[in-house]
Amino acid sequence: MSRTKSAFLGIISSQLYAVILILISLFSVPIIIKHLNSELYGLSIIIFQITTYLGLFDFGLTVGVERYLAGTRDDTGANKEGLKRIISTSLIAYTFLAAVIMIVGNIFAPFAVSLFNAPMKYSSGIQSIISIISVLIGLQLILRAIGGIFFAHQRQLLSNTLSFVLNLCSVCLTILFVCFGYGLWSFAYSQIITFVINAVLNIYFFKKYYSYIEFKVQYFDRGLLKELISYGFSSFIMVFSVQIIFQTDRILIGYFISLTAVSIYSLSTKIPELLTQFLWKITDNSFPAIVEVSNKDAESFMGIHNKLMTITISLSTVTFWYILLASHSFISLWVGEKYYAGFFFIFIATYLYLIQHTFIHVSAMCLSAAGMAKKMAFMYLLEAVLNLTLSILLIKHFQLAGVIFGTIISGLLTTVWYIPYLLIKYSQSNIFVYLSSIVKPVFIVSIVDIVLYELLKVKFYNINNWLTLILYSALFLLVSLIPILLLNRVLIRSLKIKFSVNN
């Protein structure tokens, strides 16, 4: 399968799966809240946020492995030998890191209850759950040694399908266990079963496509390991910083306000967060192809960047206006009006996710593909420190909105200006070309969407059933599609031509 066709199918499958998972995730939340409560739901969010941090501590090895694997796609003898070295080296390194993660998670577990003022009746359960999940995260880390090759070799349809199946299993199993009354343990049980399925599927497909690769200790290459971590460490700093910027908010809210406030915050930001992840997949699935283009010439690289930026910002602008229009009625029908944090909070949170952080994500991913992660790492780390400091200061005065203010301000002071500067310098472009790829789609799409917003806002606010919400949403989105097609007609036409030629 050609690279273009593989990337195209990867993007389509990724978006389709993302839509299904978003719908299932949204469907699962009211069921989980009904069988738990707002306090327990908030506690579960914090537990999994903390344990998720453990999974980040691969020190950039995953990014380094994927980039090195991307250079071994062609079926040659040299590449096969290189694959043996990369896989064996990474497997040994992952095993060591997994052991460290398991130990750290179990050391932290006894302190979790007192740290977040959780009710003492949950004490033993929380400690055991964190210990078990820490072990699972370590084991999942080891699986990365073989799982990353599918994405790196642009088997994106397979990679996306595996990810979809695992996420689907996790959500469905959680719902099942919650309905049977297992409480917080529902999340742990679902993770255990999902891990087993993950291991079986990855090992099966690895054997199917890469049966010639052997795991041997003698293939371990210390020099290669240094190169992998050296390349990926900057990306690790970036990913870890982004986690602090966007996910630590829930931990701060749980500590400074309450566990119920964590639920309100999470549910009010759930839609922009899910849709942002959906939109980012456009760039994320293009990563291996951008790596190849970045090695050719600056003009082609910037051309790809601007096309990705235009389509992503076009879609995110529509999403921004839609969320402002529909959030009140959606949350009220979904989980109840008491979980709606208010229009102002929704506005600033949606701006942060769908405008400010989205355009930075596109540029940062392109720079990462070009090997510029090291130059971005310090600025992301500075943003994380500023965000944490400002959020702690502002949450005391502005409650839930304070953490959003902290995130917006810290971004404006750091990555919002630095990432564009770095991209323009690397691509030898200019600020006007860069800004045009952002401002033009925002302006053109917003002209149509503002008119629709003013015409429909009263009707949307008074919606009291799902059918009416779906019909009005379909009307809004269909009309909003017109400027998106207009702005991206060249990209759509070129994809159609390339796809038909490759067929």
VOLO-190797 format. One line per 4 residues: their letters; for each residue x, y, z of C-alpha. Coordinates in nm, 3 decimals. Each point is the difference from the previous one (the first is absolute). Last residue first. Example, Ala and Ser with C-alpha at 12.3 -4.5 7.8 and 13.67 -1.06 7.14 Angstrom:
SA	1.367/-0.106/0.714 | -0.137/-0.344/0.066
This chain:
NNVS	-0.567/0.283/-0.688 | 0.301/0.223/0.054 | -0.127/0.238/-0.268 | -0.348/0.015/0.160
FKIK	0.144/0.080/0.342 | 0.234/0.265/-0.137 | -0.281/0.173/-0.193 | -0.245/-0.006/0.294
LSRI	0.266/0.125/0.239 | 0.083/0.286/-0.237 | -0.368/0.099/-0.034 | -0.057/0.000/0.377
LVRN	0.312/0.210/0.059 | -0.099/0.251/-0.269 | -0.360/0.022/0.127 | 0.110/0.072/0.356
LLLI	-0.136/0.351/0.050 | -0.318/-0.056/-0.201 | -0.074/-0.335/0.160 | 0.036/0.157/0.345
PILS	-0.210/0.303/-0.101 | -0.292/-0.230/-0.098 | 0.023/-0.246/0.292 | -0.142/0.258/0.239
VLLF	-0.341/-0.035/-0.172 | 0.003/-0.374/0.065 | 0.128/0.043/0.356 | -0.274/0.242/0.107
LASY	-0.283/-0.200/-0.155 | 0.132/-0.327/0.146 | 0.021/0.162/0.343 | -0.359/0.122/-0.031
LILT	-0.118/-0.352/-0.082 | 0.212/-0.169/0.269 | -0.111/0.242/0.271 | -0.367/-0.043/-0.098
LWNN	0.034/-0.378/0.020 | 0.182/0.013/0.333 | -0.268/0.183/0.196 | -0.030/0.324/0.200
INYF	0.134/0.268/-0.236 | -0.048/0.349/0.148 | 0.362/0.114/-0.033 | 0.022/-0.130/-0.357
KVKL	-0.304/0.199/-0.114 | 0.131/0.321/0.155 | 0.347/-0.049/-0.154 | -0.126/-0.083/-0.352
LEYL	0.004/0.321/-0.202 | 0.289/0.161/0.187 | 0.210/-0.316/-0.023 | -0.079/-0.050/-0.369
VIDV	0.120/0.354/-0.077 | 0.310/-0.057/0.212 | 0.063/-0.329/-0.182 | 0.000/0.146/-0.350
ISVI	0.244/0.280/0.075 | 0.191/-0.229/0.237 | 0.099/-0.239/-0.279 | 0.156/0.282/-0.205
FVPK	0.181/0.162/0.294 | 0.135/-0.316/0.163 | 0.099/-0.145/-0.340 | 0.193/0.320/-0.094
VISS	0.154/0.062/0.342 | 0.180/-0.334/0.028 | 0.161/-0.074/-0.340 | 0.034/0.377/-0.054
LYVF	0.200/0.031/0.321 | 0.270/-0.228/-0.138 | 0.020/0.172/-0.339 | 0.012/0.340/0.172
INSQ	0.269/-0.106/0.248 | 0.248/-0.096/-0.268 | 0.151/-0.321/-0.140 | 0.353/-0.134/0.038
SYKI	-0.148/-0.334/0.113 | 0.213/-0.015/0.316 | -0.038/0.370/0.086 | -0.376/-0.001/-0.060
LLYP	-0.038/-0.314/0.211 | 0.208/0.139/0.287 | -0.192/0.328/0.010 | -0.333/-0.184/-0.019
IYWV	0.107/-0.220/0.297 | 0.130/0.297/0.202 | -0.303/0.231/-0.010 | -0.274/-0.230/0.130
TTLL	0.261/-0.218/0.173 | 0.098/0.242/0.278 | -0.182/0.301/0.147 | -0.326/-0.072/-0.181
GSII	0.011/-0.361/0.122 | 0.046/0.102/0.366 | -0.293/0.241/-0.032 | -0.238/-0.258/-0.147
TGFI	0.088/-0.276/0.249 | -0.026/0.227/0.305 | -0.330/0.141/-0.120 | -0.133/-0.355/-0.040
VGAL	0.110/-0.089/0.353 | -0.168/0.312/0.136 | -0.332/-0.069/-0.175 | -0.066/-0.284/0.245
QFHK	0.044/0.222/0.311 | 0.074/0.363/-0.096 | 0.181/0.128/0.311 | 0.165/-0.310/0.147
ILLI	0.028/-0.161/-0.344 | 0.208/0.297/-0.114 | 0.311/-0.058/0.212 | 0.013/-0.378/-0.048
SLTL	-0.075/0.039/-0.371 | 0.270/0.267/-0.039 | 0.271/-0.221/0.152 | -0.098/-0.317/-0.188
NLVA	-0.032/0.188/-0.328 | 0.331/0.179/0.045 | 0.181/-0.328/0.068 | -0.172/-0.172/-0.293
ELLY	0.075/0.293/-0.233 | 0.367/-0.011/0.099 | 0.007/-0.372/-0.081 | -0.162/0.065/-0.336
MFAM	0.258/0.271/-0.070 | 0.287/-0.231/0.096 | -0.124/-0.279/-0.225 | -0.050/0.201/-0.319
KKAM	0.364/0.005/-0.115 | 0.042/-0.368/0.083 | -0.310/-0.094/-0.199 | 0.142/0.136/-0.325
GAAS	0.043/-0.334/-0.180 | -0.210/0.090/-0.305 | -0.282/-0.220/0.123 | 0.012/0.191/0.329
LCMA	-0.030/0.327/-0.193 | -0.309/-0.130/-0.178 | -0.151/-0.114/0.330 | 0.072/0.339/0.159
SVHI	-0.167/0.188/-0.285 | -0.320/-0.206/0.017 | -0.007/0.005/0.382 | 0.047/0.379/0.014
FTHQ	-0.305/0.043/-0.226 | -0.204/-0.223/0.229 | 0.116/0.147/0.331 | -0.129/0.349/-0.061
ILYL	-0.309/-0.079/-0.206 | -0.183/-0.318/0.098 | 0.127/-0.074/0.350 | 0.054/0.349/0.140
YTAI	-0.296/0.161/-0.178 | -0.224/-0.283/0.121 | 0.115/0.046/0.361 | -0.046/0.379/-0.018
FIFF	-0.353/-0.028/-0.144 | -0.113/-0.293/0.217 | 0.103/0.192/0.314 | -0.185/0.310/-0.118
FGAY	-0.312/-0.199/-0.092 | -0.037/-0.173/0.339 | 0.149/-0.305/0.175 | -0.276/-0.239/-0.110
YKEG	0.008/-0.303/0.234 | -0.315/0.110/0.187 | -0.180/0.008/-0.337 | -0.022/-0.379/-0.016
VWLS	0.217/-0.278/-0.144 | -0.076/-0.007/-0.373 | -0.317/0.204/-0.043 | 0.134/0.294/0.203
IFSH	0.350/-0.046/-0.145 | -0.135/0.015/-0.357 | -0.241/0.290/0.060 | 0.271/0.216/0.155
SALL	0.278/-0.104/-0.240 | -0.193/0.054/-0.326 | 0.085/0.349/-0.123 | 0.340/0.049/0.159
IYWF	0.090/-0.355/-0.104 | -0.108/0.069/-0.359 | 0.202/0.321/-0.020 | 0.323/-0.176/0.104
TVTS	-0.071/-0.305/-0.216 | -0.030/0.218/-0.308 | 0.329/0.165/0.094 | 0.161/-0.341/0.061
LSIT	-0.097/-0.123/-0.346 | 0.149/0.297/-0.181 | 0.302/-0.003/0.233 | 0.076/-0.363/-0.090
ITML	-0.052/0.043/-0.376 | 0.210/0.316/-0.017 | 0.276/-0.125/0.230 | 0.044/-0.327/-0.190
KNHI	0.022/0.189/-0.329 | 0.241/0.253/0.152 | 0.227/-0.272/0.139 | 0.010/-0.190/-0.329
GMFS	0.102/0.317/-0.186 | 0.256/0.083/0.269 | 0.170/-0.337/-0.051 | -0.012/0.027/-0.377
EADK	0.167/0.343/0.016 | 0.261/-0.110/0.255 | 0.137/-0.278/-0.219 | 0.052/-0.375/0.021
NSVE	0.061/-0.142/0.350 | -0.317/0.160/0.139 | -0.204/-0.185/-0.262 | 0.098/-0.342/0.140
VIAP	-0.076/0.093/0.362 | -0.325/0.163/-0.115 | -0.110/-0.338/-0.143 | 0.065/-0.173/0.333
FSND	-0.194/0.275/0.187 | -0.310/0.012/-0.224 | -0.208/-0.200/0.245 | 0.078/0.255/0.273
TIKW	-0.097/0.295/-0.217 | -0.353/-0.115/-0.077 | -0.015/-0.173/0.339 | 0.001/0.344/0.161
LFQT	-0.363/0.049/-0.099 | -0.127/-0.300/0.198 | 0.213/0.086/0.303 | -0.149/0.351/-0.011
LLEP	-0.348/-0.147/-0.025 | 0.053/-0.200/0.318 | 0.140/0.296/0.195 | -0.261/0.246/-0.127
IKTS	-0.277/-0.244/0.101 | 0.139/-0.104/0.339 | 0.073/0.352/0.125 | -0.331/0.040/0.186
LSYI	0.009/-0.365/0.111 | 0.354/0.025/0.136 | -0.060/0.328/0.184 | -0.327/-0.116/0.157
SVAT	0.155/-0.335/0.100 | 0.308/0.166/0.150 | -0.231/0.238/0.189 | -0.158/-0.307/0.163
LSIF	0.346/-0.108/0.118 | 0.041/0.334/0.175 | 0.168/0.343/-0.012 | 0.376/0.027/0.060
YGIL	0.110/-0.366/-0.024 | -0.254/-0.133/-0.250 | 0.027/0.318/-0.206 | 0.380/-0.028/-0.003
IRDT	-0.019/-0.365/-0.112 | -0.246/0.087/-0.274 | 0.219/0.283/-0.128 | 0.297/-0.237/-0.018
QFII	-0.139/-0.123/-0.331 | 0.052/0.287/-0.241 | 0.329/0.174/0.079 | 0.152/-0.288/0.197
QVSF	-0.078/-0.244/-0.280 | 0.138/0.248/-0.251 | 0.324/0.018/0.200 | 0.034/-0.379/0.003
VMIF	-0.054/-0.012/-0.375 | 0.257/0.276/-0.061 | 0.261/-0.140/0.237 | -0.047/-0.344/-0.157
SSFG	0.037/0.158/-0.345 | 0.334/0.143/0.112 | 0.103/-0.343/0.124 | -0.088/-0.165/-0.332
YSIL	0.315/0.069/-0.197 | 0.241/-0.061/0.288 | -0.208/-0.296/0.114 | 0.029/-0.174/-0.336
EKLL	0.366/0.101/-0.048 | 0.098/-0.125/0.346 | -0.181/-0.326/-0.069 | 0.186/-0.036/-0.331
GRDF	0.333/0.035/0.180 | -0.101/-0.262/0.255 | -0.094/-0.247/-0.272 | -0.192/-0.310/0.110
YQVK	0.010/-0.256/-0.280 | 0.194/-0.235/0.227 | -0.300/-0.014/0.235 | -0.208/-0.159/-0.275
FEIY	-0.354/0.067/-0.118 | -0.038/-0.130/-0.355 | -0.161/0.178/-0.293 | -0.076/-0.230/-0.295
SYYK	-0.366/-0.038/0.108 | -0.061/0.366/-0.073 | -0.343/0.016/-0.165 | -0.186/-0.290/0.162
KFFY	0.211/-0.023/0.314 | -0.060/0.369/0.069 | -0.366/-0.047/-0.078 | -0.041/-0.275/0.261
INLV	0.220/0.166/0.265 | -0.195/0.325/-0.028 | -0.339/-0.173/0.016 | 0.081/-0.223/0.300
ANIV	0.164/0.279/0.203 | -0.283/0.246/-0.058 | -0.265/-0.260/0.089 | 0.183/-0.069/0.329
FTII	0.034/0.375/0.064 | -0.372/0.054/-0.060 | -0.085/-0.267/0.259 | 0.215/0.167/0.267
QSYA	-0.119/0.352/-0.090 | -0.367/-0.102/0.029 | 0.063/-0.147/0.345 | 0.174/0.317/0.120
FSWL	-0.273/0.234/-0.123 | -0.277/-0.212/0.150 | 0.188/-0.004/0.331 | -0.123/0.355/0.061
GYGF	-0.355/-0.132/0.040 | -0.047/-0.375/-0.057 | -0.379/0.030/-0.015 | -0.091/-0.216/-0.299
CVFL	-0.078/0.314/-0.198 | 0.351/0.128/0.072 | 0.150/-0.329/-0.124 | -0.188/0.018/-0.330
ITLC	0.067/0.370/-0.056 | 0.372/-0.053/0.063 | -0.001/-0.298/-0.237 | -0.156/0.209/-0.276
VSCL	0.247/0.288/0.043 | 0.313/-0.217/0.013 | -0.113/-0.231/-0.280 | -0.068/0.295/-0.230
NLVF	0.338/0.152/0.080 | 0.169/-0.332/-0.082 | -0.192/-0.052/-0.325 | 0.068/0.357/-0.115
SLTN	0.373/-0.022/0.071 | 0.025/-0.323/-0.194 | -0.196/0.151/-0.288 | 0.217/0.313/-0.006
SLLQ	0.321/-0.202/-0.018 | -0.140/-0.229/-0.270 | -0.123/0.291/-0.213 | 0.324/0.184/0.071
RQHA	0.230/-0.267/-0.135 | 0.228/0.297/-0.061 | 0.320/-0.181/0.100 | 0.023/0.221/0.310
FFIG	-0.364/-0.069/0.090 | 0.036/-0.378/-0.013 | 0.348/0.011/0.156 | -0.122/0.164/0.319
GIAR	-0.167/-0.314/0.133 | 0.315/-0.213/0.030 | 0.208/0.180/0.262 | -0.312/0.181/0.116
LILQ	-0.108/-0.326/0.165 | 0.256/0.058/0.278 | -0.175/0.327/0.091 | -0.330/-0.185/0.030
LGIL	0.160/-0.221/0.264 | 0.109/0.303/0.202 | -0.344/0.161/-0.034 | -0.158/-0.324/0.123
VSII	0.222/-0.006/0.309 | -0.089/0.361/0.081 | -0.368/-0.087/-0.055 | 0.022/-0.270/0.266
SIIS	0.169/0.224/0.258 | -0.239/0.291/-0.067 | -0.299/-0.233/0.042 | 0.136/-0.147/0.324
QIGS	0.055/0.342/0.160 | -0.339/0.130/-0.115 | -0.182/-0.306/0.136 | 0.171/0.015/0.338
SYKM	-0.090/0.366/0.053 | -0.351/0.019/-0.147 | -0.171/0.010/0.341 | 0.250/0.269/0.098
PANF	-0.177/0.259/-0.218 | 0.249/0.165/-0.239 | 0.196/0.299/0.130 | 0.204/0.009/-0.319
LSVA	0.347/-0.054/0.149 | -0.135/-0.210/0.288 | -0.141/-0.265/-0.235 | 0.297/-0.009/-0.240
FPAF	0.275/-0.055/0.259 | -0.014/-0.382/0.011 | 0.024/-0.027/-0.383 | 0.323/0.202/-0.050
INGV	0.241/-0.285/0.080 | -0.205/-0.239/-0.213 | 0.012/0.233/-0.297 | 0.375/0.056/0.039
IMIV	0.072/-0.374/0.005 | -0.217/-0.076/-0.305 | 0.150/0.292/-0.191 | 0.358/-0.114/0.074
AALF	-0.075/-0.355/-0.117 | -0.155/0.135/-0.321 | 0.309/0.211/-0.065 | 0.222/-0.311/0.009
TYAI	-0.235/-0.194/-0.228 | -0.021/0.295/-0.239 | 0.379/0.008/-0.034 | 0.019/-0.373/-0.076
LSTS	-0.280/0.025/-0.256 | 0.150/0.316/-0.156 | 0.332/-0.169/-0.070 | -0.164/-0.312/-0.142
IIRK	-0.235/0.197/-0.225 | 0.265/0.243/-0.127 | 0.268/-0.264/-0.060 | -0.233/-0.243/-0.174
LGEK	-0.144/0.282/-0.209 | 0.346/0.107/-0.115 | 0.069/-0.352/-0.121 | -0.321/0.006/-0.198
NAGT	0.085/0.346/-0.135 | 0.339/-0.120/-0.125 | -0.156/-0.299/-0.172 | -0.255/0.216/-0.180
DDRT	-0.380/0.027/0.026 | -0.045/0.379/0.007 | -0.160/0.125/0.322 | 0.324/0.034/0.197
GALY	0.012/0.380/0.035 | -0.334/0.013/0.182 | 0.149/-0.239/0.257 | 0.250/0.268/0.102
REVG	-0.281/0.254/0.048 | -0.219/-0.247/0.188 | 0.286/-0.105/0.230 | 0.095/0.358/0.082
VTLG	-0.359/0.095/0.079 | -0.042/-0.306/0.224 | 0.333/0.058/0.179 | -0.093/0.355/0.095
FDFL	0.077/-0.038/0.370 | -0.235/-0.301/0.027 | -0.158/0.177/0.292 | -0.333/0.085/-0.160
GLYT	-0.167/-0.314/0.129 | 0.051/0.118/0.358 | -0.190/0.321/-0.076 | -0.300/-0.213/-0.095
TIQF	-0.005/-0.133/0.358 | -0.067/0.350/0.131 | -0.271/0.075/-0.254 | -0.159/-0.339/0.059
IIIS	-0.037/0.066/0.372 | -0.117/0.359/-0.058 | -0.277/-0.102/-0.238 | -0.113/-0.280/0.231
LGYL	-0.027/0.248/0.288 | -0.220/0.232/-0.208 | -0.231/-0.293/-0.078 | -0.007/-0.094/0.367
ESNL	-0.105/0.352/0.097 | -0.256/0.045/-0.282 | -0.166/-0.331/0.081 | 0.057/-0.367/-0.092
HKII	-0.276/-0.191/-0.180 | -0.160/0.310/-0.155 | 0.337/0.158/-0.071 | 0.110/-0.309/-0.196
IPVS	-0.320/-0.010/-0.205 | 0.015/0.375/-0.066 | 0.361/-0.038/-0.124 | -0.041/-0.306/-0.224
FLSI	-0.197/0.166/-0.280 | 0.259/0.275/-0.037 | 0.276/-0.261/-0.022 | -0.199/-0.200/-0.253
LILI	-0.054/0.307/-0.216 | 0.364/0.105/0.027 | 0.112/-0.355/-0.079 | -0.211/-0.013/-0.315
VAYL	0.125/0.340/-0.119 | 0.362/-0.095/0.072 | -0.038/-0.324/-0.194 | -0.119/0.190/-0.306
QSSI	0.274/0.263/0.036 | 0.275/-0.259/0.034 | -0.137/-0.211/-0.283 | -0.004/0.303/-0.233
IGLF	0.345/0.123/0.110 | 0.161/-0.342/-0.033 | -0.169/-0.064/-0.332 | 0.153/0.324/-0.131
ASKT	0.342/-0.071/0.154 | 0.006/-0.349/-0.154 | -0.118/0.132/-0.336 | 0.270/0.266/-0.003
RSM	0.271/-0.241/0.119 | -0.089/-0.254/-0.267 | -0.138/-0.346/0.094
